[in-house]
Amino acid sequence: MDDHIIIHDIDNILDERGSRYGKFIDQAKISQSLQATLRHANNSWDKMQPDQREALEMIACKLGRIVNGDPDYIDSWDDIAGYAKLVADRLRGVVR
């Protein structure tokens, strides 16, 4: 595949994401702030399993996208529920 075509495709994807989620720099600031709050809120962070930490960080990312971009984009809400369900399922003995 031609490098020019790949770059063009990536640019199209980034433009689409920007119209959905807002400017990446702004979304990143929100997401990173939420993640820092989670990591430093109390000492339970260190007691969490990797999937719990990752789920919370991904949820923070999705929250950043929602508040910075399109709050009516259903996939963002479904993603939040999905990350929480993965952890809840694992705690119930169902590992995916």
Secondary structure, 3 states (H helix, E strand, C coil): CCHHHHHHHHHHHHHHHHHHHCCHHHHHHHHHHHHHHHHHCCHHHHHCCHHHHHHHHHHHHHHHHHHHCCCCCHHHHHHHHHHHHHHHHHHCCCCC
